[in-house]
Amino acid sequence: MTQDRKLKLWKLTAAIFIALAAVFFLRGPEANAQVINTEGNYENPGDWYWDYTNGERFDHGYARVVNRKTKKTLGKGWHAVDGIWYYFEAGGYIFDEYHGGYAIGGPESGWYQIDDEAPPTYHWEKVTGGWKYVKDTYHEYWDPYLHDESARIDGKIYWFDKNGVTYKPGWQQTEWGEWIYVNNDRSVKTGWQKIGAKWYFFDLYTGIMATSGKDTSPIGSARKDFYGFYENGAWITRTGWVATDGYWDWVYVGKDGKLLTGWQKIGGKYYYLDPYNGGVMAFSYYPEEEQPEYCYVDGYFINDKGVRCQSGYGWHSDANGFWFGKGSYYEKDCMTYINGGWAEFDEYGYCMRYYDVRTDTLWDFTEAVG
């Protein structure tokens, strides 16, 4: 081999080594990541939004970031959303290990860094009555162990009481009043479980027993199935109308045990079984001594029996702001449910705030209206 060929081979080898080293040492959250901004306004919302339609469980890994136009979610890996890095799993859901582990700091913080401090490590510690999950090192302002919360550790869910101790086996009520079922190893049950002669559903990421409509679709699935549960958590298996919470939360159970959702024709009348509220029937509310709360879906007024009535209602705007109504009628000085969200109107009929339940977004119009 000539000296010139040896030199070229050495340079090629060095170049490959440097490239591999760069990939290994410099790779961080920004590798193949998208930088997403979900901010916008009512007329021009951002291209992306946080999706909580699997339940109010952002802290437990069920939130996704969805494109408004394509309906696609962010791919698996690191992405910066509104200035904070998150790791997304298959299906577009944010990763959660334990104790709020879904947020991994801002872009300036670097790989696995939070406020320039390495994330804490933990160890199990046997104590009287159970186990604690204790930080190996902690700042004076940090709690030294997990307490009053659930945590996913090594693939299992655990609950810790106010003293940081795992709950004892069997049915237990947390400090927040929710029911869980603890296994002999102190982890809690999740998913569908038959206890005694009854079926129950425990949240996949918290282990909390369901007491109303619940989405039980697998993570990453576009299919949504809701089931009804009584206040005691037992699965409703009989077909037809059922009040899951006294008089208020009416649901309709189909022959397959699943709740009907969306517009449904039942007994010759149309009802809206809200998929953003666990399949609960939407209706207008007329209290005796308070301001009534009206309900509109897809331009229809829904009465206090949940029946679809007059049509033609919609949003309008003028120089002073947005208002909702039909003809000379408009909503004013009240709270109104409109198309999957709550609108608050002032005494003149202009919308001050609109909370979109579907995207967990609050639009504030008070400055424009004022």
C-alpha positions as CSV (number, residue, x, y, z in Angstrom):
1,M,0.0,0.0,0.0
2,T,1.4,3.4,-1.0
3,Q,1.9,6.2,1.5
4,D,-0.7,8.3,-0.3
5,R,-3.3,5.5,0.0
6,K,-2.5,5.0,3.6
7,L,-3.0,8.8,4.3
8,K,-6.4,8.7,2.5
9,L,-7.5,5.6,4.4
10,W,-6.5,7.2,7.7
11,K,-8.4,10.4,6.9
12,L,-11.5,8.4,5.9
13,T,-11.3,6.4,9.1
14,A,-10.9,9.6,11.2
15,A,-13.8,11.2,9.5
16,I,-16.1,8.2,10.2
17,F,-14.9,8.2,13.9
18,I,-15.6,11.9,14.3
19,A,-19.0,11.5,12.7
20,L,-20.0,8.6,15.0
21,A,-18.6,10.5,18.0
22,A,-20.7,13.5,17.1
23,V,-23.8,11.4,16.8
24,F,-23.1,9.7,20.1
25,F,-22.0,12.7,22.2
26,L,-24.0,15.5,20.7
27,R,-27.3,13.8,20.2
28,G,-29.9,15.3,22.4
29,P,-33.6,16.1,22.5
30,E,-33.3,18.3,19.5
31,A,-32.3,15.3,17.2
32,N,-35.1,14.8,14.7
33,A,-37.4,16.9,16.9
34,Q,-40.1,19.4,15.9
35,V,-40.5,22.7,17.7
36,I,-44.2,23.3,18.2
37,N,-46.0,26.4,19.2
38,T,-49.7,25.8,20.2
39,E,-50.4,29.5,20.9
40,G,-53.0,31.4,18.8
41,N,-56.2,33.3,19.2
42,Y,-59.9,32.5,18.7
43,E,-60.0,33.6,15.0
44,N,-56.5,32.2,14.2
45,P,-55.7,29.2,16.4
46,G,-52.3,27.6,16.3
47,D,-51.6,24.7,13.9
48,W,-51.3,22.4,16.9
49,Y,-53.2,21.9,20.2
50,W,-53.0,19.8,23.3
51,D,-55.5,17.0,23.2
52,Y,-57.0,15.8,26.5
53,T,-60.0,13.8,25.0
54,N,-58.8,10.6,26.8
55,G,-59.6,12.3,30.1
56,E,-58.2,15.0,32.4
57,R,-55.1,13.1,32.9
58,F,-52.3,15.3,31.5
59,D,-50.0,14.5,34.5
60,H,-50.3,10.8,33.8
61,G,-49.3,10.5,30.2
62,Y,-52.6,10.7,28.3
63,A,-52.1,14.1,26.6
64,R,-51.2,14.3,22.9
65,V,-50.3,17.2,20.6
66,V,-52.5,17.1,17.5
67,N,-52.4,19.0,14.2
68,R,-55.7,20.8,13.6
69,K,-55.6,20.2,9.8
70,T,-54.1,16.7,9.4
71,K,-55.2,15.3,12.8
72,K,-51.8,13.7,13.1
73,T,-49.9,13.5,16.4
74,L,-46.3,14.1,17.1
75,G,-44.1,11.1,16.3
76,K,-42.2,9.1,18.8
77,G,-39.2,10.9,20.4
78,W,-38.4,14.3,21.7
79,H,-40.3,17.5,20.7
80,A,-40.3,21.0,22.1
81,V,-43.8,22.2,22.7
82,D,-44.3,25.8,23.9
83,G,-40.6,26.0,25.0
84,I,-40.6,22.7,27.0
85,W,-39.1,19.4,25.9
86,Y,-41.4,16.3,26.1
87,Y,-40.8,12.8,25.2
88,F,-43.6,11.2,23.2
89,E,-44.3,7.5,23.1
90,A,-46.0,5.4,20.3
91,G,-49.4,6.8,19.6
92,G,-48.3,10.3,20.3
93,Y,-48.8,10.3,24.1
94,I,-46.4,12.1,26.4
95,F,-44.1,9.9,28.4
96,D,-44.5,9.7,32.2
97,E,-42.2,7.8,34.5
98,Y,-43.2,9.2,37.9
99,H,-43.7,12.3,39.9
100,G,-44.3,14.7,37.0
101,G,-41.6,13.2,34.9
102,Y,-43.3,14.2,31.6
103,A,-41.7,17.6,31.4
104,I,-37.9,17.4,30.9
105,G,-37.0,21.1,31.1
106,G,-36.7,23.8,28.5
107,P,-34.5,23.6,25.3
108,E,-31.7,25.6,27.1
109,S,-31.5,23.0,29.9
110,G,-30.0,20.3,27.8
111,W,-30.4,16.5,27.8
112,Y,-32.2,15.2,30.8
113,Q,-31.7,18.4,32.7
114,I,-34.2,20.3,34.8
115,D,-33.3,23.8,35.9
116,D,-29.6,22.9,35.5
117,E,-30.0,20.1,38.0
118,A,-29.9,16.4,37.2
119,P,-33.2,14.7,37.8
120,P,-33.3,13.0,41.2
121,T,-32.8,9.2,41.6
122,Y,-34.9,7.1,44.1
123,H,-34.7,3.9,46.1
124,W,-37.2,1.8,48.0
125,E,-37.1,2.0,51.8
126,K,-39.0,-0.4,54.1
127,V,-40.9,1.4,56.9
128,T,-43.5,0.6,59.4
129,G,-46.7,-0.2,57.5
130,G,-45.3,-0.4,54.1
131,W,-42.7,1.1,51.8
132,K,-41.5,4.6,50.8
133,Y,-39.9,5.8,47.6
134,V,-37.1,8.1,48.7
135,K,-34.8,10.4,46.8
136,D,-31.1,9.6,47.0
137,T,-30.2,13.3,47.1
138,Y,-32.5,16.3,47.4
139,H,-32.5,20.0,47.7
140,E,-33.8,21.6,51.0
141,Y,-36.9,22.7,49.1
142,W,-37.6,19.3,47.6
143,D,-39.8,16.7,49.3
144,P,-37.5,13.8,50.2
145,Y,-40.1,11.2,49.1
146,L,-43.3,10.7,47.1
147,H,-46.5,11.3,49.0
148,D,-50.2,12.0,48.3
149,E,-49.9,10.8,44.8
150,S,-49.5,7.9,42.4
151,A,-46.3,6.9,40.6
152,R,-45.5,4.6,37.7
153,I,-42.3,2.8,38.8
154,D,-40.8,0.0,36.7
155,G,-44.0,-0.5,34.8
156,K,-46.3,-0.7,37.9
157,I,-48.5,1.9,39.6
158,Y,-48.1,2.7,43.3
159,W,-50.0,5.0,45.5
160,F,-48.4,6.8,48.5
161,D,-50.4,8.3,51.4
162,K,-49.7,11.7,53.1
163,N,-46.8,10.2,55.0
164,G,-45.3,8.7,51.8
165,V,-46.1,5.1,52.7
166,T,-47.7,2.7,50.2
167,Y,-51.2,1.7,50.9
168,K,-52.1,-1.8,52.4
169,P,-53.5,-4.5,50.2
170,G,-57.3,-4.4,49.4
171,W,-59.8,-1.6,48.8
172,Q,-58.3,1.7,49.8
173,Q,-59.5,5.3,49.6
174,T,-56.7,7.9,48.8
175,E,-56.2,11.2,50.5
176,W,-58.2,12.7,47.6
177,G,-61.2,10.5,48.2
178,E,-60.7,8.2,45.2
179,W,-60.8,4.5,45.4
180,I,-58.0,2.1,44.4
181,Y,-57.4,-1.6,44.8
182,V,-53.9,-2.5,46.2
183,N,-52.2,-5.8,45.3
184,N,-50.1,-7.8,47.8
185,D,-46.9,-6.3,46.3
186,R,-48.4,-2.8,47.1
187,S,-48.9,-1.9,43.4
188,V,-52.4,-1.1,42.4
189,K,-54.7,-2.8,39.9
190,T,-55.3,-1.1,36.5
191,G,-57.7,-1.8,33.6
192,W,-60.6,-4.2,33.8
193,Q,-60.8,-6.2,37.0
194,K,-63.4,-8.6,38.3
195,I,-63.5,-8.3,42.1
196,G,-66.1,-10.5,43.8
197,A,-69.0,-10.9,41.3
198,K,-68.7,-7.4,39.8
199,W,-66.5,-5.8,37.1
200,Y,-64.6,-2.5,37.7
201,F,-62.3,-0.4,35.6
202,F,-59.2,1.2,37.1
203,D,-57.5,4.0,35.2
204,L,-54.5,2.7,33.3
205,Y,-52.1,5.4,34.5
206,T,-53.4,6.1,38.0
207,G,-55.3,3.0,39.2
208,I,-58.2,5.2,40.2
209,M,-61.6,3.4,40.1
210,A,-64.0,4.7,37.4
211,T,-67.3,6.0,38.7
212,S,-68.6,7.5,35.4
213,G,-68.1,7.1,31.7
214,K,-64.5,6.1,30.9
215,D,-62.5,5.7,27.7
216,T,-60.9,2.3,27.8
217,S,-59.2,2.3,24.4
218,P,-55.6,1.0,24.2
219,I,-53.0,3.7,24.0
220,G,-52.5,4.8,20.4
221,S,-55.8,3.6,19.3
222,A,-58.2,5.9,17.5
223,R,-61.2,3.8,18.6
224,K,-63.1,5.2,21.6
225,D,-65.3,3.0,23.8
226,F,-67.1,4.4,26.8
227,Y,-68.6,2.3,29.6
228,G,-71.0,3.3,32.3
229,F,-70.3,2.9,36.0
230,Y,-72.4,3.4,39.1
231,E,-71.2,5.6,41.9
232,N,-69.9,2.5,43.7
233,G,-67.7,1.7,40.6
234,A,-69.6,-1.3,39.4
235,W,-69.9,-1.6,35.6
236,I,-73.5,-1.0,34.3
237,T,-74.5,-4.0,32.2
238,R,-78.2,-3.4,31.7
239,T,-79.4,-1.8,28.5
240,G,-81.1,1.6,28.3
241,W,-81.2,4.9,30.1
242,V,-79.2,4.9,33.4
243,A,-78.6,7.7,35.8
244,T,-75.0,7.2,37.0
245,D,-74.9,10.1,39.4
246,G,-78.4,10.6,41.0
247,Y,-80.6,12.6,38.7
248,W,-78.0,14.4,36.6
249,D,-75.7,12.2,34.6
250,W,-77.9,10.2,32.3
251,V,-76.2,7.8,29.9
252,Y,-77.6,5.2,27.5
253,V,-76.1,1.7,27.6
254,G,-76.1,-0.3,24.4
255,K,-76.6,-4.0,24.0
256,D,-72.8,-4.6,24.0
257,G,-72.4,-2.8,27.3
258,K,-70.9,0.3,25.8
259,L,-72.3,3.8,26.1
260,L,-73.8,5.4,23.0
261,T,-72.2,8.8,22.1
262,G,-72.9,11.7,19.8
263,W,-76.3,12.3,18.2
264,Q,-78.6,9.3,18.9
265,K,-82.3,8.8,17.9
266,I,-83.9,7.0,20.9
267,G,-87.7,6.6,21.1
268,G,-88.3,8.8,18.1
269,K,-86.4,11.8,19.6
270,Y,-82.8,13.0,19.2
271,Y,-80.4,13.3,22.1
272,Y,-76.7,14.4,22.3
273,L,-74.6,12.0,24.4
274,D,-71.5,14.1,24.9
275,P,-68.3,12.2,24.0
276,Y,-66.3,14.9,25.8
277,N,-68.2,14.1,29.0
278,G,-68.1,10.3,29.1
279,G,-71.3,9.9,27.1
280,V,-73.4,11.9,29.5
281,M,-76.7,13.4,28.0
282,A,-76.4,17.1,27.2
283,F,-79.4,19.2,28.4
284,S,-80.4,22.8,29.5
285,Y,-80.6,23.4,33.2
286,Y,-83.3,25.6,34.8
287,P,-82.6,26.1,38.5
288,E,-85.3,27.8,40.6
289,E,-83.3,30.7,42.0
290,E,-80.3,30.9,39.8
291,Q,-79.5,31.9,36.2
292,P,-80.4,29.1,33.8
293,E,-77.7,27.3,31.8
294,Y,-78.6,26.7,28.2
295,C,-77.2,24.0,25.9
296,Y,-76.6,24.2,22.1
297,V,-75.0,21.6,19.9
298,D,-74.5,21.9,16.1
299,G,-76.9,24.9,16.0
300,Y,-79.7,23.0,17.9
301,F,-81.2,24.1,21.2
302,I,-81.4,21.2,23.6
303,N,-84.2,21.4,26.3
304,D,-84.1,20.3,29.9
305,K,-85.1,16.8,29.0
306,G,-82.1,16.5,26.7
307,V,-84.3,16.5,23.5
308,R,-83.1,18.3,20.4
309,C,-85.4,21.2,19.5
310,Q,-85.1,24.4,17.5
311,S,-82.2,24.8,15.0
312,G,-80.5,27.8,13.4
313,Y,-78.5,29.1,16.4
314,G,-74.9,30.2,15.7
315,W,-72.0,32.6,16.4
316,H,-72.1,36.2,15.1
317,S,-69.8,39.1,15.5
318,D,-69.7,42.9,15.2
319,A,-67.3,45.7,16.1
320,N,-67.8,45.0,19.9
321,G,-67.2,41.2,19.9
322,F,-68.8,37.8,19.5
323,W,-72.4,36.9,20.4
324,F,-74.5,33.8,20.0
325,G,-78.1,33.5,19.0
326,K,-80.7,33.4,16.2
327,G,-82.6,36.3,14.7
328,S,-83.3,38.9,17.4
329,Y,-82.5,36.4,20.2
330,Y,-79.1,36.2,21.8
331,E,-77.6,34.8,24.9
332,K,-76.7,37.3,27.7
333,D,-75.6,37.4,31.3
334,C,-75.2,33.6,31.6
335,M,-73.1,30.5,31.1
336,T,-74.0,28.5,28.0
337,Y,-72.8,25.1,26.7
338,I,-72.0,25.4,23.0
339,N,-70.4,22.7,20.8
340,G,-68.2,21.1,23.4
341,G,-67.3,24.2,25.5
342,W,-68.6,26.7,28.0
343,A,-69.3,30.3,27.0
344,E,-69.7,33.2,29.4
345,F,-71.7,36.1,28.2
346,D,-72.0,39.6,29.7
347,E,-75.1,41.6,30.3
348,Y,-75.0,43.0,26.7
349,G,-74.7,39.5,25.2
350,Y,-71.0,39.6,24.2
351,C,-68.9,36.5,24.9
352,M,-66.3,37.3,27.6
353,R,-64.7,33.8,27.9
354,Y,-65.0,30.5,26.1
355,Y,-63.6,27.3,27.6
356,D,-63.2,24.6,24.9
357,V,-63.4,21.2,26.8
358,R,-62.2,19.3,23.7
359,T,-58.8,21.0,23.6
360,D,-58.7,22.4,27.2
361,T,-58.3,25.9,25.8
362,L,-59.6,29.1,27.4
363,W,-60.3,32.0,25.1
364,D,-60.5,35.3,26.9
365,F,-62.3,38.2,25.1
366,T,-62.7,40.6,28.0
367,E,-60.2,43.2,26.6
368,A,-61.9,43.2,23.2
369,V,-65.4,43.4,24.6
370,G,-64.5,46.0,27.2
